[in-house]
Amino acid sequence: MIKQVLIFKSSVKTIGKKMFLMQILKIHMPEVQSATVDLDDEDAIFRVETEGCSVDLLINLLQKHDIKVDFLDRFVVA
């Protein structure tokens, strides 16, 4: 599998919502190796390092938990 970084704009604005997001990923998406949300950024940039995570699956999972994300970009990590 190819290791990649997925970048999203998110609706996460609080530490509590960020912790909730991290729990959702830990429970439902073990293929996510690391994730961060930049609460200081006006777009609350959400970054995910993964091998094999589907962008659509991730977006749908988060929407079910009232977290809106907009896919911005994907980078392959060597």
Phi, psi and omega in degrees: 000155180264129176281135183217160174244126178255136182242131180227152164271138184229166177266006182285120184236350183234160178297321179299315179293324178296315179296321177299314178301315181296323178294318178302314180296316182298319183282314190259344184225073181297344178286348175280118183275327179200150180212146177220153173231126179269096182290343178279344180275137182298335178265004180046059185301128182249121181243137181231127171261129186204162167235100174096017177277129177279129179300314181297318179298316180297313180299314181296318179300313182292323178297326177297337180252023177061034173245117181266130175227144176242122180294130179250313186197165178221135178235138175272134180258128182286000000 
